[in-house]
Amino acid sequence: MLNLLILIAIVVGIIAIGKVIRVMELSSSIKGENSWLASDKDHRTQSRLMLVFLFAYFIFIIWQIVEWGDEVLPVSASEHGVIIDNLMTTTWVIITPVFILTHILLFYFAWKYAYRSDRKATFFAHNNKLELLWTAVPAIVLLILILYGLSIWNETMEPLTAEDDPVEIELYARQFDWTARYPGEDKNFGDVSVRHIEGVNMLGMDSTDQNGWDDKYVKAEFYLPVDKPVQFYFRAQDVIHSAYMPHFRAQMNCVPGMVTRFNFVPTITTDEMKEITGDPEFEYYLLCNKICGAAHYNMKMVIKVVGEQEYNDWLNEQKVFLAVEGLQEEAPVETEMPSEESDSSNTEMDETELSAQL
């Protein structure tokens, strides 16, 4: 019923607007005017409104900065994140003055050169110097920013080696949760395949691969040691997800059928970040930054950055793959070959039973 009333109100509103426009047309025709032709007065009004909008526009932007400026991300909690923040700051320093200047000129010209019936616009066809200026300057600035960004990207994405002694973690995405897997004492991940996904074996681990028997996987939250390189491997089960860790300035797509990588060094523990932000409830989060379905908004996992000893203690408490899956090594069962005496007795028993049945 409510939807019907809303529909009726919309239809009546459209009809009313049409009637008002028709009345204005009739009024203008009686005065000998064309209601669709803007007059000099209309142009002057519109040009002055452009100046009003210019001031209101910048006041609105300043209000947004004051109102929500403290909602931006805190300082970066990773080594490479500091460099990325510097790149972002450099970009803002360059584009903010350009943004302000171009908008001032845009609305000033709209006011200054508003149409008037007593003057004629100058026909300005071409100017090589002007076109070279507004083409070359942005191109040079963009080239500098792109080269700066590429150098940071190459530095950030440089793969870790065995000499770096990284902590290795696999992040497995599926609708709509995350699972973190750590290699065991052998420092090797076990083989995985979608063909092995069954029951509680959500990661598709191969139970016949001994490298995976001591792998540990956790949900809800996972731990990172501070000031130690971390090599992430990303997999996905169903659709494309995106592992997004905003406080570490890290993001990587998780693509079904392939493994993607990202590494960084966390530099600020969770407790230290609570003091920096003044928020005792602060937590680092792993989020999904690809719209992957109805519950995409709720696909997240807590990240704890702690000291190395606390990290080792926590990791030692986690269950290994065999314990989680309920699989245990079974000792081979030895079977004895029957002796001739037992064979003879069994034969006699079979003959007796057969006679009784006959």
C-alpha positions in Angstrom: 0.0 0.0 0.0 2.8 2.4 0.9 4.6 1.7 -2.4 1.4 2.5 -4.3 1.0 5.8 -2.5 4.6 6.7 -3.3 4.0 5.9 -7.0 0.9 8.0 -7.0 2.7 10.9 -5.4 5.5 10.7 -8.0 3.0 10.7 -10.9 1.1 13.7 -9.4 4.3 15.6 -8.9 5.3 15.1 -12.5 1.9 16.2 -13.7 2.1 19.3 -11.5 5.6 20.2 -12.8 4.3 19.9 -16.4 1.4 22.2 -15.6 3.7 24.8 -14.0 5.9 24.8 -17.1 2.8 25.2 -19.3 1.6 28.2 -17.3 5.0 29.8 -17.6 5.0 29.3 -21.4 1.5 30.9 -21.7 2.6 33.8 -19.5 5.6 34.4 -21.7 3.7 34.2 -24.9 1.2 36.8 -23.6 4.1 39.2 -22.9 5.5 38.5 -26.3 8.6 36.7 -24.9 10.2 33.3 -25.6 10.3 31.4 -22.3 13.0 29.1 -23.6 15.4 31.9 -24.6 17.7 33.0 -21.8 17.8 36.8 -21.3 20.8 39.0 -20.3 19.3 39.0 -16.8 19.3 35.2 -16.7 23.0 35.1 -17.8 24.0 37.7 -15.1 22.2 35.7 -12.5 23.9 32.4 -13.5 27.3 34.0 -13.7 27.0 35.4 -10.1 25.8 32.0 -8.9 29.0 30.6 -10.3 31.0 32.8 -7.9 28.8 31.8 -5.0 29.2 28.1 -5.9 33.0 28.6 -6.0 33.2 29.9 -2.4 30.6 27.3 -1.2 32.6 24.5 -2.9 35.9 25.3 -1.2 34.1 25.9 2.2 32.5 22.4 1.8 35.9 20.8 1.1 37.5 22.5 4.1 34.6 21.4 6.3 35.1 17.8 5.1 38.8 17.9 6.0 38.1 19.3 9.5 35.2 16.9 10.1 36.8 13.7 8.9 40.5 14.5 8.8 41.2 12.3 11.8 39.6 9.3 10.2 42.5 8.7 7.8 44.9 5.8 8.3 47.5 6.3 11.0 51.2 6.0 10.3 52.3 3.0 8.2 53.1 -0.2 10.2 55.5 -1.6 7.6 58.8 -0.5 6.1 57.7 -0.2 2.5 54.5 1.6 3.7 56.5 4.7 4.7 57.9 5.0 1.1 54.3 4.6 -0.3 53.0 7.3 2.1 55.8 9.6 0.9 54.8 9.0 -2.7 51.2 9.8 -1.8 52.3 13.0 0.0 54.3 14.1 -3.0 51.3 13.5 -5.3 49.0 15.6 -3.0 51.6 18.4 -2.9 51.6 18.5 -6.7 47.9 18.1 -7.5 46.4 20.2 -4.7 47.6 23.6 -6.0 46.6 22.6 -9.5 43.2 21.5 -8.3 42.6 24.9 -6.5 44.0 27.0 -9.4 42.0 25.3 -12.1 38.7 25.5 -10.2 39.2 29.2 -9.4 39.9 29.9 -13.1 36.9 27.7 -14.2 34.3 29.6 -12.2 36.0 33.0 -12.6 35.8 32.6 -16.4 32.2 31.5 -16.2 31.5 34.8 -14.3 33.8 37.1 -16.3 32.8 35.9 -19.8 29.1 35.3 -19.3 27.0 36.0 -22.4 25.8 39.5 -23.1 23.8 40.5 -26.1 25.9 43.7 -26.6 29.2 42.0 -27.2 30.6 39.3 -29.4 33.0 36.5 -28.5 36.5 36.5 -30.0 37.1 33.6 -32.3 40.3 31.9 -31.1 41.2 29.1 -33.4 44.7 27.9 -32.5 47.8 28.7 -30.5 50.8 26.3 -30.8 52.7 27.8 -27.8 49.6 27.5 -25.5 48.8 24.0 -26.6 52.5 22.9 -26.1 52.4 24.5 -22.6 49.3 22.7 -21.4 50.4 19.4 -23.0 54.1 19.3 -22.1 53.8 20.5 -18.4 51.3 17.8 -17.3 53.1 15.2 -19.3 56.4 15.9 -17.6 54.8 16.0 -14.1 53.0 12.7 -14.8 56.2 11.1 -16.1 58.1 12.0 -12.9 55.3 10.6 -10.8 55.1 7.4 -12.8 58.8 6.8 -12.7 58.8 7.5 -9.0 55.9 5.1 -8.5 57.5 2.4 -10.6 60.8 2.5 -8.6 58.8 2.2 -5.4 56.8 -0.7 -6.9 59.9 -2.6 -8.0 61.5 -2.1 -4.5 58.3 -3.2 -2.8 57.7 -6.3 -4.9 61.3 -7.6 -4.9 61.0 -11.2 -3.8 62.6 -12.4 -0.5 65.4 -15.0 -0.6 66.4 -17.7 1.9 69.0 -15.2 3.2 66.2 -13.0 4.4 64.9 -15.8 6.6 61.3 -14.8 6.1 58.2 -16.0 8.0 56.1 -17.7 5.4 52.3 -17.5 5.6 49.6 -18.6 3.1 46.4 -16.7 3.1 43.5 -18.7 1.7 40.4 -16.9 0.6 36.9 -18.2 0.0 33.4 -16.9 0.3 33.4 -15.4 2.9 36.3 -16.0 5.2 40.1 -16.2 5.4 42.4 -19.0 6.6 46.1 -18.6 7.4 48.5 -21.5 7.0 52.0 -21.7 8.5 54.6 -24.3 7.5 55.7 -26.6 10.3 59.2 -27.3 11.6 60.3 -28.6 8.2 59.7 -25.1 6.8 57.9 -26.6 3.8 54.2 -26.3 2.9 52.4 -29.4 2.0 50.9 -29.9 -1.4 47.3 -28.7 -2.0 44.7 -29.2 -4.7 41.0 -28.4 -5.2 40.5 -32.1 -5.7 41.3 -32.8 -2.0 38.7 -30.3 -0.7 36.3 -32.4 1.3 34.7 -32.1 4.7 36.9 -30.2 7.1 39.8 -30.2 4.7 38.8 -26.8 3.4 42.3 -26.0 2.1 42.5 -29.1 -0.1 45.7 -30.3 1.5 47.1 -33.6 0.3 47.1 -35.9 3.4 49.7 -38.2 1.7 52.3 -35.4 1.5 54.4 -35.6 4.7 55.5 -32.0 4.2 52.0 -30.9 5.1 51.5 -33.1 8.2 53.0 -30.5 10.5 51.4 -27.4 8.7 49.3 -25.2 11.0 46.3 -23.3 9.9 44.2 -20.8 11.9 41.1 -18.8 11.5 39.7 -15.6 13.2 43.2 -14.1 13.7 46.8 -14.7 12.8 50.1 -13.4 14.3 53.1 -11.7 12.7 56.5 -11.1 14.4 57.6 -7.4 14.5 60.7 -6.3 12.5 60.9 -9.6 10.7 60.3 -10.1 6.9 57.0 -11.9 6.1 56.4 -13.6 2.8 52.7 -14.0 2.0 51.3 -16.5 -0.5 47.7 -16.0 -1.6 45.2 -18.5 -2.9 41.4 -18.5 -3.6 38.9 -21.3 -3.8 35.9 -19.8 -5.6 36.1 -16.2 -7.1 38.6 -13.4 -7.2 39.2 -11.9 -3.8 41.7 -9.2 -2.7 43.8 -9.4 0.4 43.9 -5.9 1.7 45.9 -4.9 4.8 45.5 -1.1 4.9 47.7 -0.4 7.9 50.6 -2.1 6.2 49.9 -0.5 2.8 49.6 -4.0 1.3 47.1 -5.4 -1.2 47.2 -8.4 -3.6 44.6 -10.2 -5.6 43.7 -13.8 -4.7 43.0 -15.6 -7.9 41.5 -19.2 -8.2 44.0 -21.6 -9.8 47.2 -19.6 -9.1 49.4 -18.3 -6.3 50.2 -14.6 -5.9 52.7 -13.1 -3.5 53.5 -10.1 -1.4 56.0 -9.4 1.3 56.6 -6.7 3.9 58.3 -6.1 7.3 55.9 -5.1 10.1 57.5 -2.4 12.2 54.8 -1.5 14.8 53.2 -4.0 17.2 49.5 -3.9 17.9 50.1 -2.6 21.4 52.3 0.2 20.1 49.7 1.2 17.5 47.0 1.3 20.3 49.2 4.0 22.0 49.8 5.9 18.7 46.1 6.0 17.8 44.9 6.5 21.4 42.4 3.7 20.7 42.6 0.8 23.3 40.4 -1.3 21.0 42.6 -0.9 17.9 43.3 -4.0 15.7 45.0 -4.6 12.4 42.7 -6.2 9.9 43.0 -8.4 6.8 40.0 -7.3 4.5 38.7 -8.4 1.2 38.9 -5.5 -1.3 37.0 -7.2 -4.2 33.2 -7.4 -4.2 33.0 -11.1 -4.0 29.4 -11.7 -3.0 26.6 -10.9 -0.6 28.7 -11.1 2.6 31.8 -9.4 1.1 31.5 -6.6 3.7 32.0 -9.0 6.6 35.1 -10.9 5.2 37.9 -9.9 7.5 40.5 -11.4 9.8 42.3 -9.9 12.8 46.1 -9.5 12.5 48.2 -9.4 15.7 51.7 -8.0 15.5 53.8 -9.0 18.5 57.3 -9.6 19.6 59.2 -12.6 18.2 59.0 -14.6 21.5 55.3 -14.1 21.8 54.9 -15.1 18.2 56.8 -18.3 18.7 54.8 -19.2 21.8 51.5 -18.6 20.0 52.6 -20.6 16.9 53.6 -23.6 19.1 50.1 -23.7 20.6 48.4 -24.1 17.2 47.3 -27.5 16.0 49.0 -29.2 13.2 47.2 -30.5 10.1 47.0 -34.1 11.3 45.3 -33.0 14.5 42.9 -30.7 12.8 41.9 -33.2 10.2 41.7 -36.2 12.6 44.4 -38.1 10.6 47.1 -40.0 12.4 49.9 -42.2 11.2 48.8 -45.8 11.5 51.3 -48.5 12.1 51.2 -51.2 9.5 49.1 -54.2 10.6 51.1 -57.5 10.5 49.2 -60.5 9.2 50.4 -64.1 10.0 50.3 -66.8 7.3 48.2 -69.8 8.3 50.1 -72.9 9.2 49.5 -76.3 7.6 48.0 -77.6 10.9 45.4 -74.9 11.0 44.7 -75.5 7.3 44.1 -79.2 8.0 41.7 -78.4 11.0 39.8 -75.9 8.9 39.4 -78.4 6.1 38.1 -81.1 8.6 35.7 -78.5 10.1 34.4 -77.5 6.7 33.8 -81.2 5.8 31.9 -81.9 9.1 29.7 -78.8 8.6 29.0 -79.9 5.1 28.0 -83.4 6.2 25.7 -82.0 8.9 24.0 -79.8 6.3 23.5 -82.8 4.0 
